[in-house]
Amino acid sequence: MSSANKSSFMGFLDRHGQDDWWSAVNNLAPLIHEVDQDATKIWFYFWPLWVRNMLQDAEANPQLLEELEFKGVARLEQHIDSSHAFVYGHRYWPQVKMAISERASSQAAFESLDLVDEVRAISSQVAGEVKADVSLVIGITIIGFMTLHQVGRAAFDTAEGNLHISDWARRRSPQKVHADRAKNDEGGFLGYLKGLKRDYTIRFDEGFKRATFKLIKGVQLTQASMLDQADHPYANNRCEPGDGPIPTECRSAACGTCWVGILGGNDHLSEVNPLERRRIARFGYIETDEPRPLIRLACKAQATGNVTVVIPTWNAVAGKYLEGKRIAIGGHSSSESEENVAKPRRH
């Protein structure tokens, strides 16, 4: 790396491996508004550095995608403006993107800067411009930094910076969104009569009011999704006829197609059983001892209340690939290298 590149903003970002990014996310988490604390972490699980590197490897070895049973679209260049639509701070994306682009074009020296400090500085600047609490901007700002790091300045600067949520979503306050994620459908007298047959609402896209389907108490998320016959124009690009809004293939935790992030209602889901825990690690999504992690397989997660999920744009069976690359499950490095210099941590 040339001395000029080392002193550039891109050189500054390139010095940070996956562990460094996770460390920054965890350090910033207490400062992020509660509506976006989990959403920010889910984004980093959906868009880890290893996916970018894997796609680069696949350019020289096209068979790699078949070996990993890869499906969907995981090139962040194709989702610069939309990958974070489920983050409340997405509504400030045009201003955040512009501020990051201006910072990246700066001629200042960046050798001694700190990633967390840089994120906080841009967040404060944008919060002042849009007259929002800075806690609502921090999450989308570090996502913007990582997006720039992965796609490069040319792609980042030429992206239009559009919003990918409806006017209905834009009008909702962070307090309203957070409260709605935690509550259950009341059901009233009819709900009382239904008893064990009580149904709940599963929201699969907070950007659109009608992006929901119903679930009978105790049913897996994928089963309820497949029973939904509504024509959702915002359904996931991997959905096949009969899937419903959540992409589904095997329904037995064998393929990894139905992985989702849990934005709300986590305590309304069954705990991870041993099979699901092994498989989400085998797929390369997350390795954790938490009973109810942020990443779940929808075919194994039973709901007993309202749940809000977010659906990624890709799936794979990548655990062995990550092991071969000495990258820990979830994207954290397990060896020191040019791009991964910190020791692995679990989140």
C-alpha positions as CSV (number, residue, x, y, z in Angstrom):
1,M,0.0,0.0,0.0
2,S,1.5,3.4,-1.0
3,S,2.1,6.1,1.6
4,A,-0.5,8.2,-0.3
5,N,-3.1,5.5,0.0
6,K,-2.3,5.0,3.7
7,S,-3.0,8.6,4.4
8,S,-6.3,8.6,2.4
9,F,-9.7,8.0,4.0
10,M,-10.1,4.8,2.0
11,G,-6.7,3.7,3.3
12,F,-7.9,4.5,6.8
13,L,-11.0,2.3,6.3
14,D,-8.9,-0.5,4.7
15,R,-6.8,-0.8,7.9
16,H,-9.9,-2.1,9.7
17,G,-10.7,-5.8,9.6
18,Q,-14.0,-7.4,10.5
19,D,-13.1,-7.6,14.2
20,D,-12.3,-3.9,14.2
21,W,-15.7,-3.1,12.7
22,W,-17.5,-5.3,15.2
23,S,-15.5,-3.6,18.0
24,A,-16.6,-0.2,16.8
25,V,-20.3,-1.4,16.5
26,N,-20.2,-2.7,20.1
27,N,-18.5,0.5,21.4
28,L,-21.1,2.6,19.7
29,A,-24.1,0.5,20.7
30,P,-24.8,2.3,24.0
31,L,-25.0,5.6,22.0
32,I,-27.4,4.2,19.3
33,H,-31.1,4.7,19.9
34,E,-32.8,1.6,21.1
35,V,-34.8,1.4,17.8
36,D,-31.5,0.8,15.9
37,Q,-29.3,-1.1,18.3
38,D,-30.3,-4.5,17.1
39,A,-30.9,-3.3,13.5
40,T,-27.3,-2.1,13.2
41,K,-25.9,-5.4,14.3
42,I,-28.2,-7.3,12.0
43,W,-27.0,-5.3,9.1
44,F,-23.4,-6.3,9.9
45,Y,-24.4,-10.0,10.0
46,F,-26.1,-9.6,6.6
47,W,-23.2,-7.8,5.0
48,P,-19.9,-9.2,6.4
49,L,-16.6,-8.6,4.7
50,W,-16.2,-12.3,4.0
51,V,-19.1,-12.2,1.6
52,R,-17.4,-9.5,-0.4
53,N,-14.2,-11.5,-0.4
54,M,-16.0,-14.7,-1.3
55,L,-17.6,-13.0,-4.4
56,Q,-14.2,-11.8,-5.4
57,D,-12.8,-15.3,-5.1
58,A,-15.8,-16.6,-7.2
59,E,-14.7,-14.3,-10.1
60,A,-11.7,-16.5,-10.5
61,N,-13.5,-19.7,-9.5
62,P,-17.1,-19.6,-10.6
63,Q,-17.7,-23.1,-9.2
64,L,-17.3,-21.7,-5.7
65,L,-20.8,-20.3,-5.7
66,E,-22.2,-23.7,-6.5
67,E,-20.0,-25.4,-3.8
68,L,-21.4,-22.9,-1.3
69,E,-25.0,-23.4,-2.5
70,F,-25.1,-19.7,-2.8
71,K,-28.4,-18.1,-3.9
72,G,-29.6,-14.5,-4.1
73,V,-27.8,-11.2,-4.6
74,A,-25.0,-10.3,-2.1
75,R,-23.1,-7.7,-4.0
76,L,-23.4,-4.6,-1.8
77,E,-22.8,-2.5,-4.9
78,Q,-26.3,-3.4,-6.0
79,H,-27.8,-2.4,-2.6
80,I,-25.9,0.7,-1.6
81,D,-29.1,2.7,-1.0
82,S,-31.4,-0.2,0.0
83,S,-29.5,-2.6,2.1
84,H,-30.3,-0.7,5.3
85,A,-33.9,0.2,4.6
86,F,-34.9,-1.7,7.8
87,V,-32.7,0.6,9.9
88,Y,-34.7,3.6,11.3
89,G,-31.8,5.9,10.5
90,H,-32.2,5.0,6.8
91,R,-34.4,8.1,6.6
92,Y,-31.3,10.2,7.0
93,W,-29.3,8.2,4.4
94,P,-29.1,11.0,1.8
95,Q,-27.5,13.4,4.2
96,V,-25.3,10.7,5.8
97,K,-24.1,9.5,2.3
98,M,-23.2,13.1,1.3
99,A,-21.3,13.7,4.5
100,I,-19.3,10.5,4.1
101,S,-18.5,11.3,0.5
102,E,-17.3,14.7,1.5
103,R,-15.2,13.3,4.2
104,A,-13.7,10.7,1.9
105,S,-12.6,13.4,-0.6
106,S,-10.9,15.4,2.2
107,Q,-7.1,15.8,1.8
108,A,-6.6,15.5,5.6
109,A,-4.2,12.9,7.0
110,F,-6.0,10.0,8.6
111,E,-3.1,7.9,10.0
112,S,-3.9,8.5,13.6
113,L,-7.7,8.7,13.5
114,D,-10.1,6.4,15.3
115,L,-13.0,4.7,13.6
116,V,-15.4,5.3,16.5
117,D,-14.4,9.0,16.6
118,E,-14.9,9.4,12.9
119,V,-18.4,7.8,13.0
120,R,-19.4,10.1,15.9
121,A,-18.1,13.2,14.2
122,I,-20.1,12.5,11.0
123,S,-23.2,11.5,13.1
124,S,-23.1,14.8,15.0
125,Q,-22.7,16.8,11.8
126,V,-25.6,15.1,10.1
127,A,-27.8,15.2,13.3
128,G,-27.3,19.0,13.4
129,E,-28.3,19.3,9.7
130,V,-31.5,17.2,9.9
131,K,-32.3,18.4,13.5
132,A,-32.5,14.8,14.8
133,D,-31.1,13.2,17.9
134,V,-27.6,12.0,17.2
135,S,-28.5,8.6,18.6
136,L,-30.7,8.1,15.5
137,V,-27.9,8.8,13.1
138,I,-25.0,6.7,14.6
139,G,-26.2,3.3,13.3
140,I,-26.7,4.4,9.7
141,T,-23.4,6.3,9.8
142,I,-21.2,3.3,10.7
143,I,-23.2,1.3,8.1
144,G,-22.4,4.0,5.6
145,F,-18.7,3.7,6.5
146,M,-18.7,0.0,6.0
147,T,-20.6,0.3,2.7
148,L,-18.0,2.7,1.4
149,H,-15.2,0.3,2.5
150,Q,-16.8,-2.6,0.7
151,V,-17.9,-0.9,-2.6
152,G,-15.2,1.8,-3.1
153,R,-15.6,5.5,-3.7
154,A,-16.7,5.4,-7.3
155,A,-19.7,3.2,-6.7
156,F,-20.5,4.9,-3.4
157,D,-20.4,8.4,-4.8
158,T,-22.5,7.5,-7.9
159,A,-25.3,5.9,-6.0
160,E,-28.3,8.1,-6.0
161,G,-28.8,8.2,-2.2
162,N,-32.6,7.4,-2.5
163,L,-34.8,6.2,0.4
164,H,-36.5,2.8,0.1
165,I,-39.3,3.2,2.6
166,S,-42.9,4.4,2.2
167,D,-44.3,7.8,3.3
168,W,-46.2,5.8,6.0
169,A,-42.9,4.5,7.4
170,R,-41.2,7.9,7.3
171,R,-44.0,9.5,9.4
172,R,-43.5,7.0,12.2
173,S,-41.5,8.1,15.3
174,P,-38.7,5.9,16.7
175,Q,-40.7,5.5,19.9
176,K,-43.7,4.3,17.9
177,V,-41.6,1.8,15.9
178,H,-39.9,0.5,19.0
179,A,-43.1,0.2,20.9
180,D,-44.9,-1.6,18.1
181,R,-42.1,-4.2,17.9
182,A,-42.7,-5.1,21.5
183,K,-46.5,-5.3,21.7
184,N,-48.9,-8.1,20.8
185,D,-52.3,-8.0,19.0
186,E,-54.9,-7.6,21.7
187,G,-57.5,-9.9,20.1
188,G,-60.3,-8.6,22.4
189,F,-63.2,-10.9,23.2
190,L,-62.8,-12.9,19.9
191,G,-59.1,-13.4,20.9
192,Y,-60.3,-14.8,24.2
193,L,-62.7,-17.2,22.5
194,K,-59.9,-18.4,20.2
195,G,-57.8,-19.5,23.2
196,L,-54.9,-21.6,21.9
197,K,-55.8,-20.7,18.3
198,R,-55.0,-17.1,18.9
199,D,-53.2,-15.5,16.0
200,Y,-50.5,-12.9,15.9
201,T,-48.9,-10.5,13.3
202,I,-45.5,-11.1,11.7
203,R,-44.1,-8.0,10.1
204,F,-41.5,-8.8,7.5
205,D,-40.8,-5.2,6.2
206,E,-41.1,-2.1,8.4
207,G,-40.9,0.1,5.3
208,F,-44.4,-0.7,4.2
209,K,-47.7,-0.8,6.2
210,R,-49.1,-4.0,4.6
211,A,-45.9,-6.1,4.8
212,T,-47.4,-8.5,7.3
213,F,-48.9,-11.9,7.6
214,K,-50.7,-13.8,10.4
215,L,-49.4,-16.7,12.5
216,I,-51.3,-19.0,14.8
217,K,-49.7,-19.3,18.2
218,G,-46.9,-21.9,18.3
219,V,-46.5,-22.2,14.5
220,Q,-43.0,-21.8,12.9
221,L,-42.5,-18.6,10.9
222,T,-42.0,-20.4,7.6
223,Q,-45.2,-22.4,8.0
224,A,-47.2,-19.2,8.7
225,S,-45.5,-17.5,5.7
226,M,-46.5,-20.3,3.4
227,L,-50.1,-20.1,4.4
228,D,-50.2,-16.4,3.5
229,Q,-51.7,-16.0,0.0
230,A,-51.4,-12.2,-0.3
231,D,-49.6,-10.8,-3.3
232,H,-46.8,-8.8,-1.6
233,P,-45.0,-6.6,-4.1
234,Y,-42.1,-6.1,-1.7
235,A,-41.5,-9.9,-1.0
236,N,-37.9,-11.1,-1.1
237,N,-36.3,-11.7,-4.4
238,R,-35.5,-15.3,-3.5
239,C,-39.2,-16.2,-2.9
240,E,-40.7,-19.0,-5.0
241,P,-44.4,-19.5,-5.6
242,G,-45.9,-20.9,-2.4
243,D,-43.2,-19.6,-0.1
244,G,-45.1,-16.5,1.1
245,P,-43.0,-13.5,2.1
246,I,-40.1,-15.6,3.6
247,P,-38.0,-17.6,1.2
248,T,-38.4,-21.3,2.0
249,E,-36.9,-24.5,0.6
250,C,-36.3,-27.5,2.8
251,R,-38.2,-26.6,6.0
252,S,-35.8,-28.8,8.0
253,A,-32.8,-26.5,8.7
254,A,-30.8,-28.2,5.9
255,C,-30.5,-25.4,3.4
256,G,-30.2,-22.0,5.2
257,T,-32.7,-20.3,2.8
258,C,-35.0,-19.0,5.5
259,W,-32.6,-17.2,7.8
260,V,-33.9,-13.9,9.1
261,G,-32.9,-11.1,11.5
262,I,-35.1,-10.4,14.5
263,L,-35.9,-6.7,14.9
264,G,-38.6,-7.1,17.5
265,G,-40.5,-9.7,19.5
266,N,-37.5,-11.9,20.2
267,D,-39.0,-13.0,23.5
268,H,-42.0,-14.2,21.6
269,L,-39.9,-16.8,19.8
270,S,-38.9,-20.3,21.0
271,E,-35.4,-20.7,22.1
272,V,-32.8,-22.0,19.7
273,N,-32.7,-25.8,19.8
274,P,-29.4,-27.8,19.3
275,L,-30.2,-28.5,15.6
276,E,-30.8,-24.8,14.8
277,R,-27.8,-23.7,16.7
278,R,-25.5,-26.1,14.8
279,R,-27.0,-25.3,11.4
280,I,-26.9,-21.5,11.7
281,A,-23.2,-21.9,12.4
282,R,-22.8,-24.4,9.5
283,F,-24.3,-21.9,7.1
284,G,-21.9,-19.2,8.3
285,Y,-24.5,-16.9,9.7
286,I,-23.8,-16.7,13.4
287,E,-22.2,-18.7,16.2
288,T,-23.6,-17.9,19.6
289,D,-24.7,-19.3,22.9
290,E,-27.6,-16.9,23.3
291,P,-30.9,-18.7,23.7
292,R,-32.6,-16.2,21.4
293,P,-30.0,-14.6,19.0
294,L,-30.7,-11.9,16.5
295,I,-30.3,-14.3,13.6
296,R,-32.7,-17.3,13.3
297,L,-33.8,-20.0,10.9
298,A,-37.5,-19.2,10.3
299,C,-38.3,-22.9,9.8
300,K,-37.3,-23.6,13.4
301,A,-38.5,-20.5,15.2
302,Q,-41.9,-20.9,16.7
303,A,-43.8,-17.7,17.7
304,T,-46.1,-17.1,20.6
305,G,-46.6,-13.4,19.9
306,N,-46.0,-10.6,17.4
307,V,-42.6,-10.7,15.7
308,T,-40.8,-8.2,13.4
309,V,-38.2,-9.8,11.1
310,V,-36.0,-8.6,8.3
311,I,-35.0,-10.9,5.4
312,P,-31.6,-10.9,3.8
313,T,-31.1,-11.0,0.0
314,W,-28.9,-14.1,-0.1
315,N,-28.2,-17.5,1.6
316,A,-25.4,-20.0,1.5
317,V,-23.8,-23.0,3.2
318,A,-20.5,-21.3,4.0
319,G,-19.3,-22.7,7.4
320,K,-16.6,-24.9,5.9
321,Y,-15.5,-22.1,3.5
322,L,-15.0,-19.7,6.5
323,E,-13.2,-22.4,8.4
324,G,-10.8,-22.9,5.5
325,K,-10.2,-19.1,5.4
326,R,-9.8,-19.1,9.2
327,I,-12.7,-16.6,9.5
328,A,-14.9,-17.2,12.5
329,I,-18.6,-17.8,12.0
330,G,-20.4,-14.5,11.8
331,G,-17.5,-12.8,10.0
332,H,-15.1,-12.3,12.8
333,S,-11.5,-13.2,12.1
334,S,-9.8,-16.2,13.7
335,S,-6.2,-15.3,12.6
336,E,-4.1,-12.3,12.1
337,S,-3.8,-11.2,8.5
338,E,-3.5,-8.0,6.5
339,E,-7.3,-7.4,6.7
340,N,-8.1,-9.2,10.0
341,V,-5.8,-8.1,12.9
342,A,-7.9,-8.5,16.0
343,K,-8.7,-11.6,17.9
344,P,-12.1,-13.1,17.4
345,R,-15.0,-12.0,19.6
346,R,-18.6,-13.2,19.9
347,H,-21.5,-10.9,19.7
